Amino acid sequence: MKKTSPQPPRLARWLASLFLSAEDRQEKLGDMEEGYIFEYHSKSQKRARTWYLFQTAKIVPFSIKNALLWSFTMFKNYLKIAIRNLKRHTGYSLINIAGLALGMACCLLILSWIRDEMSTDTFHQKADSLYLVRSFVHYGSHTDRGSGSVPALGPALKGENPEVLNAARINNGQGQHLLSTKDKKFKEDVQMADPEIFELFTLPFVKGNPEDTKKGVHVIVLSERMAAKFFGKENPIGKTLTMDNERDFEVVGVMQDIPHNSTISFDIWVPLELSRSLWRPNYIDTWFNMAFRTYVEMDAGFDLGAFNKKIFNRVRESDPNTNIEPFLYPFKKVYLEMWGRMEQIRIFGAIGLLILVIACINFMNLTTARSAKRSREVGLRKVLGAYRRQVLRQFFGESLLLTLVSMLLAVGLVWIFLPVFRSLTFKPLHFGDLFHPTLIAGALGIVLFTGFLAGIYPAVFLSGFRPVSVLKNAASSGTKGALFRKVLVVIQFSISIILIIGTAVIYGQVNYMKSKSLGFDKEHLLYLPVEGRLKNSYAAVKQKLLQNPGIQSVSLTTHSPTGIYNNGQDWDWEGRDPNVNPLVTYFGVDADFLDVFRIEMSRGESFVKGTPHSGDKVLINETFAGIINLENIIGTRISQPDRSLRIIGVVKDFHFTPVSREIGPIIIYHNPLVRPYRYMFLRLNPGDVSQTVSFVGQTVKEFNPDFPFTYRFLDEDYDRMYRYADREMGLVQMFTILAVVISCLGLFGLAAFTAEQRTKEIGIRKVLGASVSGIMVMLSKEYAKWVLVANIIAWPVAYFFMHSWLRNYYYRISLGLPVFLLSALAALFIAQLTVSVQAFKAARSNPVRSLRYE
Amino acid sequence: MKLLSRAEEIILLAVFCLKENAYGIPIREFIREKTRTEWSLAQIYEPLNKLREKGYVLKYKDQPTPERGGRHKFLYRITKKGKTALLEIRTVHDRVWESVPKKSLS
């Protein structure tokens, strides 16, 4: 039977069916099929097919037009009802929209921050084929993974391997130098690097020719802002800059300022070859130090594993005893993974999502709660022939409308909050950046996601009403879904409590680190670089400075204690366990060091004051003494293959690396011949500090007139070190407060609803003699219970996350019960405060009014 | 009352003449027979919808048939209002044509 009946073209039929409503599919497609068969029998199959296709072509635009007309009519009705509903419950609508808008604003801010993070380094056109040569450094039992590599490797790779297209070395960190024109002098950070970096990275020149960077050692490239600083509006090309009053450089190029989202960042470039005359002639030809980073541009399709082996062999060829194993690391992963930014992105992404969920829950709760009022509307619609699908569509549409309105508000909020956010993140985010395609897509995604998530429960719940029961007995449906709402409130408060605990723990940890004793007194310590002619006359300067009563004592050091990264291994001592091979830090000081820094001796004696050096006599810290673990440590000799030192004393442990790190072993020596002093530390008397500082300035200027006087306070350095942690804390705090506010908004609305529902009950209770406080307790008790349940969920989750966060810190606070209890109390207090406003209003209402109509 | 358009007039007449069997295909046949022109189905549905909105025809669901691929048939029936409209357009026609003798056109 089926075989004999001719079939119209399937594709056309399917196409037509796409545009037709359910009823039209029956009527129109049926007619078309009938007509097809008629044509088929009366004419030919070909004619019938043509006829069918023609009908399809005509019916599609007709039905689209028709459908639009109808949906527009219905849309007008839906919109009218939606707006009427919003107007009727202005309070609830405001709470709803405000909560959503706040949540979305948070999400937008976080999204723009994430986009900025993710965009780091993407502007370099060759980013995909660039690699950083990193190194494993094997120390007997353990292996370190560094971001540097041996300096001789870069040029060797480029010359010897066809797959290496280009290579450039860049000095780790920048050196501060005095740069001067005829009339201007500034101390600036100068980056030393191979001229090939202008080929590897996208650093376009505004003026000058990039080729000129290779024409000698004494060439210099400035960023636009630097060029403006030194030369104003003049063309700097060909002009001369003098470095440290010693050597002249020709400006060969001005490059565009490097954007903030780049891991390669400098304002002044000089060739790496310069280091031959600044440091040692062959320092950049060695196969052992790690002071440089090497970037290579690789041919597409090279074999990474084989290449890594090849370069390891190359290093071994030149230094058979090497413990350095180089490997290539994709440049694109440097910022996000090597610098560990991905974790931050995940944390803030999760926070954004959680806030959005909280806002959605508000919306769901308030809408379902109000659904009692709308059940009759749904019932009537259904009686008049609305399909369930239509009601679903109506409610989804309504929630989309609200989310759209909220999104517009959110954009406004972002505009208001952006300056605050900018100062918290230290990112130059602009409102205009918000209109980046990814962000617009993200915002639309948020609208759809929120609209769907927020609308799904009300839509399914309301469209499922049975018209008969709803119309017969409308009052009962308000209590429907009460349990569901409570579950949502519990989830909401769980999230809030997790965030509160997180904030408290981060705050505690940062404070702990800030207030943790460093082992020395960092207050009132001023320091200045030993440079220019100071290098030769520091003893005299010191003499002169000490005459001022504002200066207690002065010491010279090789490093600042904010970070001493000068270390080595292979120390030997009597009775050393062969498996023990610690990485020991070296710190050069003069005899006044302990006085100036107020570091206490633990055992033995200190350096003798007034002597120019103490020869092989050194101090060690308690950590190192613990590792050596000898009863009579004073007088013990410790040696490396080329030197032997004698321990004369042990000092108490102090922090010489960031406080988050474990204190390691250190050798403190007093011998400027090993390494010249670079800093002068002055302990000032509290009092008229500014006058003392100006005295120091005059004195230094007197001895070293060619250099401007620069100084810093050590405690400010430490504050700067915590800036990052502070920033993270500030952001988490802001978002936590917002999350709590949004949760409370929802609770506020819900409490109002409950109170309203129980108006009559409250009225009867009051008539029968209940007190205001009794009714308030009755109304609040309910929510207190659910907030407490939320704690049970929140605690383990918060414990898990914060425990793993704290593991990043060697010295950390313990996760005690008080944090959890206080957070719980805070949540409970805030929730109660929110609810009690409504409870009070309900409890104070006049029972006559609520019972009048009974 | 607004006058019917020519397409509406023809289709409404078709629905009236076809009585219990007025739907897309027979209407199309009716039009072909009377006007000797081929109308697409969409050209029929469009005025039909308008007639329905004006309340001149009623639409109701009929049984599915195999030649429709098992789809329901939707039939149309003229209402009293529809008949009045037909009568009216006829009167207008007659009145207009009255003053034009057939001979004067050829």
Contacts between the chains, C-beta under 8 A, distances in Angstrom:
chain1	res1	chain2	res2	distance
A	1	B	66	7.9
A	5	B	66	7.2
A	5	B	67	7.1
A	23	B	74	7.5
A	25	B	71	7.4
A	26	B	61	8.0
A	26	B	64	7.8
A	26	B	71	4.7
A	26	B	72	4.2
A	26	B	74	6.8
A	27	B	23	7.6
A	27	B	24	7.3
A	27	B	71	7.7
A	27	B	72	7.2
A	27	B	73	7.6
A	27	B	74	4.1
A	28	B	24	7.4
A	28	B	41	6.9
A	28	B	45	6.9
A	29	B	68	7.9
A	29	B	69	7.2
A	29	B	71	6.0
A	30	B	64	7.7
A	30	B	65	7.9
A	30	B	68	3.6
A	30	B	69	6.8
A	30	B	71	3.4
A	30	B	72	6.7
A	30	B	73	6.3
A	30	B	74	8.0
A	31	B	23	6.7
A	31	B	24	3.3
A	31	B	25	5.5
A	31	B	41	5.9
A	31	B	68	7.5
A	32	B	41	6.4
A	33	B	67	7.0
A	33	B	68	5.3
A	33	B	69	4.7
A	33	B	71	7.1
A	34	B	24	7.7
A	34	B	25	4.9
A	34	B	65	7.8
A	34	B	67	5.4
A	34	B	68	5.3
A	35	B	24	7.4
A	35	B	25	5.4
A	35	B	28	6.8
A	35	B	41	7.0
A	37	B	67	5.3
A	38	B	25	6.8
A	54	B	40	6.5
A	55	B	40	5.9
A	55	B	41	5.2
A	55	B	42	7.3
A	58	B	40	4.3
A	58	B	41	6.9
A	58	B	42	3.9
A	58	B	43	7.2
A	59	B	40	7.8
A	59	B	41	6.2
A	59	B	42	4.9
A	59	B	45	7.6
A	61	B	42	7.7
A	62	B	42	4.1
A	62	B	45	6.4
A	62	B	46	6.1
A	66	B	49	6.7
